[in-house]
Amino acid sequence: MRPYPSRPVARPYPSRPAARPSPSGLRAARPKADPSGPAARPDPDPSGAAARPQPGSRRAVAGFAGLGAPAAALLLLLGAAWPAVAADGEPDRDFTIEDPRITESSGLAASRLHPGIYWTHNDSDDGPYVFAVDSRTGKTVATVTMRGVGEPRDVEGISIGPDGDIYVGDIGDNLDGTWNHVWIYRFPEPKTLRDTTVTATQYDVQYADGPRNAESLMVHPKTGRVYIASKNENGGGLYEGPGKLTTGSMNVFRRVGEVPWVTDGAFSPDGRSLALRSYFSARVYAFENGRLGESRAVAAPFQRQAESVTYTADGSALMFGSEGTRSGVVRVEVEGGGKPDGSGGTGGGEEQGKPAGNGSPGQGGSAGQEDDGKGSVGLGAVIIIGVGALWFALRRKRGQG
């Protein structure tokens, strides 16, 4: 996030018109976005996944049987601990955002419709754009241009609700009180991944206790209620929106909890946990009846400007992102599938979870990487020894026969 140049005093409510001019002094005017969006890209070739045997298919079973007992045993051992996979059989692992347009990725949301796809957006000084990034390649596969929302001011968060709609939070305020109201934009997640323009619904938002800076927008995956976590060096607050957002009137968010310095947050898919991250740490809170419970630390990666976090679609891991050109997204396993202590209870403050992969795509580093590597070597040794013993036993039995 960059500090703003000087601005005029914020406009009073009522809400802005659909297309408003940029506030004087905020930034130079830019040409109006082409409704057609950036140059169209061809849809991903669906034949790629179809050409490969899918889990459970006859081709896959036949190929598995033909590998022989030792190889089959090895695959079974690996499969027992392998993370959730996308439609093409590839897991959501560490990746680097390759799109040169995405230089300030400030939010992440795992797609509900497209396995392995993550939605993101730039921070300030960008247009009304949301990008779909494929975690298997790091490439942008769709660009959504929002219309009907004017010019976004400081977009800081993104989340997907139980209705399948994408919520975008234009909620940033680096000067802690310059803006007397902020905005949330909403549109259905596209069923087809291609460049498109959508008409988004715009909601006006105020805080019951006055304006503040915020970077975290979370939609509860069961109730659909929207939450915002404010950002302050002395600690922020968790704000709860009304049961249903409405247009044409102000949506007042009320403080329901205390949180540390927060740059992003995300609910687990079951809604029982809320992950909140800062620049140097992260915690997972038990969440019940709209209130925070006990929490535990998570081994968040060390990144250049840690701005985003989301759960994978299956809740098995957290994906941590950063701002910057070719920024890295790091997967951190969640013990117990996203539950605070791995069993549905509320654990203590001991740090849990571990980064996956090498923990350093792009320019992101990873805490706890050394321990993770030792664990991987140990598991590999056990698998090799077990398969070797099985192979010798089968040879001996065949010789005796």
C-alpha positions as CSV (number, residue, x, y, z in Angstrom):
1,M,0.0,0.0,0.0
2,R,1.3,3.5,-0.8
3,P,0.4,6.6,1.2
4,Y,-1.9,9.0,-0.7
5,P,-1.0,12.5,-1.8
6,S,-3.1,15.2,-0.3
7,R,-6.8,15.0,-0.9
8,P,-9.8,17.3,-0.4
9,V,-12.2,16.7,2.5
10,A,-14.3,13.6,2.0
11,R,-17.7,14.0,0.5
12,P,-20.7,13.7,2.8
13,Y,-23.2,11.0,2.3
14,P,-25.5,10.4,0.3
15,S,-23.7,7.9,-1.9
16,R,-21.9,8.8,-5.0
17,P,-23.3,8.3,-8.5
18,A,-22.4,5.3,-10.5
19,A,-19.7,7.2,-12.5
20,R,-17.9,9.8,-10.4
21,P,-14.9,11.9,-11.3
22,S,-11.6,11.3,-9.5
23,P,-11.2,13.5,-6.4
24,S,-8.9,16.4,-7.2
25,G,-5.3,15.7,-6.1
26,L,-5.9,12.0,-5.6
27,R,-4.3,11.0,-8.9
28,A,-4.2,12.0,-12.5
29,A,-7.2,11.2,-14.6
30,R,-7.0,8.1,-16.7
31,P,-8.8,7.3,-19.9
32,K,-12.1,5.5,-19.5
33,A,-11.8,1.8,-19.4
34,D,-12.8,-0.1,-22.5
35,P,-16.0,-1.9,-21.7
36,S,-14.8,-4.9,-23.6
37,G,-11.9,-5.2,-21.1
38,P,-8.3,-6.1,-22.0
39,A,-7.6,-8.2,-25.1
40,A,-9.6,-11.4,-25.0
41,R,-7.7,-14.5,-24.2
42,P,-8.9,-18.0,-25.5
43,D,-10.6,-20.1,-22.9
44,P,-8.4,-22.8,-21.3
45,D,-8.5,-25.9,-23.5
46,P,-10.8,-28.4,-21.7
47,S,-9.3,-31.2,-23.7
48,G,-6.2,-31.2,-21.5
49,A,-7.8,-32.5,-18.4
50,A,-10.2,-34.8,-20.3
51,A,-7.2,-36.4,-22.1
52,R,-5.7,-37.6,-18.8
53,P,-7.2,-40.4,-16.8
54,Q,-9.2,-39.0,-13.9
55,P,-9.1,-40.5,-10.4
56,G,-11.4,-43.5,-10.1
57,S,-11.7,-44.0,-13.9
58,R,-11.2,-47.4,-15.5
59,R,-8.0,-46.1,-17.3
60,A,-6.6,-44.9,-14.0
61,V,-7.3,-48.1,-12.2
62,A,-5.8,-50.2,-15.0
63,G,-2.7,-48.1,-15.1
64,F,-2.4,-48.3,-11.3
65,A,-2.6,-52.1,-11.4
66,G,0.0,-52.4,-14.1
67,L,2.6,-50.6,-12.1
68,G,3.3,-53.6,-9.9
69,A,3.0,-54.1,-6.2
70,P,6.0,-51.9,-5.0
71,A,5.0,-48.9,-7.1
72,A,1.3,-49.4,-6.2
73,A,2.3,-49.4,-2.5
74,L,4.3,-46.2,-3.0
75,L,1.4,-44.4,-4.6
76,L,-0.9,-45.5,-1.8
77,L,1.5,-44.2,0.8
78,L,1.9,-40.9,-1.0
79,G,-1.8,-40.5,-1.6
80,A,-2.6,-40.8,2.1
81,A,-0.9,-37.6,2.9
82,W,-1.2,-35.7,-0.4
83,P,-3.1,-32.4,-0.3
84,A,-6.4,-31.7,-2.0
85,V,-6.1,-31.5,-5.8
86,A,-7.6,-29.4,-8.6
87,A,-9.7,-30.8,-11.4
88,D,-6.6,-31.8,-13.4
89,G,-5.0,-33.7,-10.5
90,E,-2.6,-30.9,-9.5
91,P,-2.7,-29.6,-5.9
92,D,-2.9,-26.0,-5.0
93,R,0.8,-25.3,-4.3
94,D,3.1,-22.3,-4.0
95,F,2.9,-20.1,-7.1
96,T,4.1,-16.8,-8.5
97,I,1.7,-14.3,-10.0
98,E,3.1,-13.7,-13.5
99,D,0.8,-11.0,-14.8
100,P,2.8,-7.7,-15.1
101,R,-0.4,-5.8,-14.5
102,I,-0.7,-7.2,-11.0
103,T,1.8,-5.3,-9.0
104,E,0.0,-4.7,-5.7
105,S,-2.0,-7.9,-5.0
106,S,-3.9,-7.0,-1.9
107,G,-6.4,-9.7,-1.5
108,L,-7.0,-13.4,-2.4
109,A,-10.1,-15.6,-2.6
110,A,-10.2,-19.2,-3.7
111,S,-12.7,-19.8,-6.5
112,R,-15.8,-21.9,-5.7
113,L,-16.4,-22.8,-9.3
114,H,-13.0,-23.3,-10.8
115,P,-10.5,-25.5,-8.8
116,G,-7.0,-24.1,-8.5
117,I,-8.1,-20.6,-9.4
118,Y,-7.6,-17.6,-7.1
119,W,-9.2,-14.2,-7.5
120,T,-7.1,-11.1,-6.7
121,H,-6.9,-7.4,-7.3
122,N,-4.5,-4.5,-7.2
123,D,-4.3,-1.9,-4.3
124,S,-4.8,1.8,-5.0
125,D,-4.2,3.5,-8.4
126,D,-5.9,0.9,-10.5
127,G,-9.2,0.5,-12.3
128,P,-12.2,-1.6,-11.5
129,Y,-10.5,-4.9,-12.3
130,V,-10.5,-8.3,-10.7
131,F,-8.1,-11.0,-11.9
132,A,-8.5,-14.8,-12.0
133,V,-5.0,-16.4,-11.5
134,D,-4.3,-20.1,-12.1
135,S,-2.3,-21.5,-9.2
136,R,-0.8,-24.2,-11.5
137,T,0.8,-21.7,-13.9
138,G,0.7,-18.4,-12.1
139,K,-0.9,-16.9,-15.2
140,T,-4.1,-14.8,-15.4
141,V,-6.9,-16.7,-17.1
142,A,-9.6,-14.0,-16.8
143,T,-10.0,-10.3,-16.2
144,V,-13.3,-9.0,-14.9
145,T,-14.0,-5.3,-15.4
146,M,-16.7,-4.0,-13.0
147,R,-19.0,-1.3,-14.3
148,G,-21.6,0.8,-12.4
149,V,-19.2,1.4,-9.4
150,G,-17.4,4.6,-10.5
151,E,-13.6,4.6,-10.0
152,P,-12.4,2.5,-7.1
153,R,-10.4,4.4,-4.5
154,D,-8.4,1.9,-2.4
155,V,-9.4,-1.7,-2.9
156,E,-8.1,-3.9,-0.1
157,G,-10.1,-7.1,0.3
158,I,-11.9,-9.8,-1.6
159,S,-14.1,-12.7,-0.5
160,I,-16.7,-15.1,-1.9
161,G,-20.1,-15.6,-0.1
162,P,-22.3,-18.7,0.2
163,D,-24.3,-17.4,-2.7
164,G,-21.3,-17.7,-5.0
165,D,-21.0,-13.9,-5.3
166,I,-17.6,-12.2,-5.2
167,Y,-17.4,-9.3,-2.7
168,V,-14.7,-6.6,-3.3
169,G,-13.9,-4.2,-0.4
170,D,-13.0,-0.6,-1.4
171,I,-12.3,0.0,2.3
172,G,-8.7,1.3,2.5
173,D,-8.0,4.7,4.2
174,N,-4.3,5.3,4.9
175,L,-5.1,8.6,6.8
176,D,-7.4,6.9,9.3
177,G,-10.5,8.9,9.0
178,T,-10.4,10.9,5.7
179,W,-13.4,9.1,4.2
180,N,-16.7,9.3,5.9
181,H,-17.9,6.2,4.1
182,V,-16.4,3.4,2.0
183,W,-17.8,0.9,-0.5
184,I,-18.3,-2.8,-1.1
185,Y,-18.8,-4.1,-4.7
186,R,-20.6,-7.4,-5.4
187,F,-21.0,-9.6,-8.5
188,P,-21.6,-13.3,-9.3
189,E,-18.5,-15.4,-9.8
190,P,-18.3,-16.0,-13.6
191,K,-19.1,-19.5,-14.7
192,T,-16.7,-19.3,-17.6
193,L,-13.1,-18.0,-17.3
194,R,-12.7,-15.4,-19.9
195,D,-12.2,-11.6,-20.0
196,T,-15.6,-10.0,-19.3
197,T,-17.4,-6.9,-18.1
198,V,-20.0,-7.3,-15.3
199,T,-22.5,-4.9,-13.7
200,A,-21.6,-4.9,-10.0
201,T,-23.8,-3.9,-7.1
202,Q,-22.4,-1.1,-4.9
203,Y,-23.0,-0.8,-1.2
204,D,-22.2,2.3,1.0
205,V,-20.6,1.4,4.3
206,Q,-20.0,3.4,7.5
207,Y,-18.6,2.3,10.9
208,A,-20.7,2.9,14.0
209,D,-17.8,4.4,15.9
210,G,-16.4,6.6,13.1
211,P,-14.1,6.3,10.0
212,R,-11.1,4.1,10.1
213,N,-8.6,2.3,7.9
214,A,-9.2,-1.3,7.0
215,E,-7.7,-3.9,4.7
216,S,-9.6,-7.1,5.6
217,L,-13.0,-8.0,4.1
218,M,-14.5,-11.5,5.0
219,V,-17.9,-12.9,4.1
220,H,-19.0,-15.8,6.3
221,P,-19.5,-18.9,4.2
222,K,-22.7,-20.0,6.0
223,T,-24.5,-16.9,7.1
224,G,-23.4,-14.6,4.3
225,R,-22.8,-11.8,6.8
226,V,-19.9,-9.4,5.9
227,Y,-17.2,-8.6,8.4
228,I,-14.4,-6.0,8.2
229,A,-11.2,-5.9,10.3
230,S,-9.8,-2.5,10.8
231,K,-6.0,-1.8,10.8
232,N,-4.3,0.1,13.5
233,E,-0.8,-0.1,15.1
234,N,-2.4,-0.2,18.5
235,G,-4.9,-2.9,17.6
236,G,-7.9,-2.9,15.4
237,G,-11.5,-4.0,15.7
238,L,-13.7,-6.7,14.0
239,Y,-16.8,-5.1,12.6
240,E,-20.0,-6.9,11.7
241,G,-22.2,-5.7,8.9
242,P,-26.0,-5.9,8.9
243,G,-27.7,-9.3,8.2
244,K,-28.2,-8.2,4.6
245,L,-26.5,-5.4,2.7
246,T,-28.8,-3.0,1.1
247,T,-28.5,-0.4,-1.7
248,G,-29.9,3.2,-1.4
249,S,-29.1,3.5,2.3
250,M,-26.0,3.3,4.5
251,N,-24.9,-0.1,5.8
252,V,-23.6,0.4,9.3
253,F,-20.9,-1.9,10.6
254,R,-20.6,-2.3,14.4
255,R,-17.5,-3.4,16.4
256,V,-17.9,-6.9,17.9
257,G,-14.3,-7.8,18.8
258,E,-10.7,-6.8,19.2
259,V,-8.0,-7.9,16.8
260,P,-4.3,-7.1,16.4
261,W,-2.8,-5.2,13.4
262,V,-4.4,-6.9,10.4
263,T,-3.7,-6.7,6.7
264,D,-6.1,-9.4,5.6
265,G,-8.4,-12.2,6.8
266,A,-10.4,-15.2,5.6
267,F,-13.0,-17.6,7.0
268,S,-12.5,-21.4,6.7
269,P,-15.0,-23.1,4.4
270,D,-17.0,-24.4,7.3
271,G,-17.1,-21.0,8.9
272,R,-15.8,-22.2,12.3
273,S,-12.4,-20.5,12.0
274,L,-11.2,-17.0,11.0
275,A,-7.6,-16.5,9.9
276,L,-6.1,-13.0,10.3
277,R,-2.7,-12.0,9.2
278,S,-0.3,-9.1,9.6
279,Y,3.0,-8.2,8.1
280,F,4.9,-10.7,10.2
281,S,2.5,-13.1,11.8
282,A,-0.9,-14.8,11.5
283,R,-3.5,-16.3,13.9
284,V,-6.5,-18.5,13.5
285,Y,-9.5,-17.8,15.8
286,A,-12.3,-20.0,16.7
287,F,-15.5,-18.4,15.4
288,E,-19.0,-19.1,16.7
289,N,-22.2,-17.1,16.7
290,G,-20.5,-14.2,15.2
291,R,-17.8,-13.8,17.8
292,L,-14.1,-14.6,18.2
293,G,-13.0,-17.4,20.5
294,E,-9.6,-18.8,21.4
295,S,-6.8,-18.5,18.9
296,R,-3.5,-20.0,17.9
297,A,-0.5,-18.8,15.9
298,V,0.1,-20.0,12.4
299,A,3.6,-20.3,10.8
300,A,3.1,-17.6,8.3
301,P,5.7,-17.1,5.6
302,F,8.0,-14.0,5.7
303,Q,7.1,-11.9,2.7
304,R,8.2,-8.6,1.4
305,Q,4.8,-6.9,1.9
306,A,2.4,-9.4,3.4
307,E,-1.0,-8.2,2.3
308,S,-3.3,-11.2,1.6
309,V,-4.5,-14.6,2.9
310,T,-7.3,-17.1,2.0
311,Y,-8.1,-20.7,2.7
312,T,-7.9,-23.2,-0.1
313,A,-11.4,-24.3,-1.3
314,D,-11.2,-27.5,0.8
315,G,-9.9,-25.8,3.9
316,S,-6.7,-27.9,4.1
317,A,-4.3,-25.0,3.9
318,L,-3.9,-21.2,4.0
319,M,-2.5,-19.3,1.0
320,F,-0.5,-16.3,1.9
321,G,0.2,-13.6,-0.7
322,S,2.3,-10.4,-1.0
323,E,2.4,-7.2,-3.0
324,G,5.0,-6.5,-5.7
325,T,5.8,-7.5,-9.2
326,R,5.8,-11.3,-9.7
327,S,4.8,-11.7,-6.1
328,G,4.7,-15.1,-4.5
329,V,1.8,-17.0,-2.9
330,V,2.8,-19.5,-0.3
331,R,0.7,-22.5,0.9
332,V,0.8,-23.3,4.6
333,E,-0.8,-26.5,5.7
334,V,-3.6,-26.2,8.3
335,E,-3.6,-29.0,10.9
336,G,-7.1,-30.4,11.4
337,G,-8.4,-29.0,8.1
338,G,-8.8,-25.4,9.4
339,K,-10.1,-26.2,12.9
340,P,-8.4,-24.1,15.6
341,D,-6.7,-27.1,17.3
342,G,-7.0,-29.9,14.8
343,S,-10.0,-31.5,16.6
344,G,-12.7,-28.9,16.7
345,G,-11.7,-27.4,20.0
346,T,-9.8,-24.3,20.8
347,G,-6.1,-24.7,21.1
348,G,-3.6,-22.5,22.9
349,G,-1.1,-20.1,21.6
350,E,1.4,-22.6,20.2
351,E,2.4,-22.0,16.6
352,Q,1.0,-24.6,14.2
353,G,0.9,-25.3,10.5
354,K,3.8,-25.5,8.1
355,P,4.6,-24.0,4.7
356,A,4.4,-26.3,1.8
357,G,6.8,-26.6,-1.1
358,N,10.0,-24.5,-0.9
359,G,8.1,-21.6,0.7
360,S,9.7,-19.0,-1.6
361,P,8.0,-18.4,-4.9
362,G,8.6,-15.0,-6.4
363,Q,10.1,-12.9,-3.7
364,G,8.4,-14.5,-0.7
365,G,10.3,-16.4,1.9
366,S,9.0,-18.9,4.4
367,A,9.3,-19.3,8.2
368,G,9.6,-22.9,9.4
369,Q,11.0,-24.1,6.1
370,E,13.9,-26.0,7.6
371,D,11.6,-28.1,9.8
372,D,9.4,-28.8,6.9
373,G,12.3,-30.0,4.8
374,K,13.4,-32.4,7.6
375,G,9.9,-33.8,7.8
376,S,9.7,-34.4,4.1
377,V,13.0,-36.2,4.1
378,G,11.9,-38.4,7.0
379,L,8.6,-39.3,5.3
380,G,10.5,-40.1,2.0
381,A,12.9,-42.4,3.9
382,V,10.1,-44.3,5.5
383,I,8.3,-44.8,2.1
384,I,11.5,-45.9,0.4
385,I,12.3,-48.4,3.2
386,G,8.8,-49.8,3.2
387,V,8.6,-50.2,-0.6
388,G,12.1,-51.9,-0.6
389,A,11.1,-54.3,2.1
390,L,7.9,-55.2,0.2
391,W,9.8,-55.7,-3.0
392,F,12.4,-58.1,-1.4
393,A,9.6,-60.0,0.3
394,L,7.8,-60.5,-3.0
395,R,11.0,-61.7,-4.7
396,R,11.8,-64.1,-1.9
397,K,8.2,-65.5,-2.0
398,R,8.4,-65.9,-5.8
399,G,11.7,-67.8,-5.5
400,Q,10.4,-70.1,-2.9
401,G,7.3,-70.8,-5.1
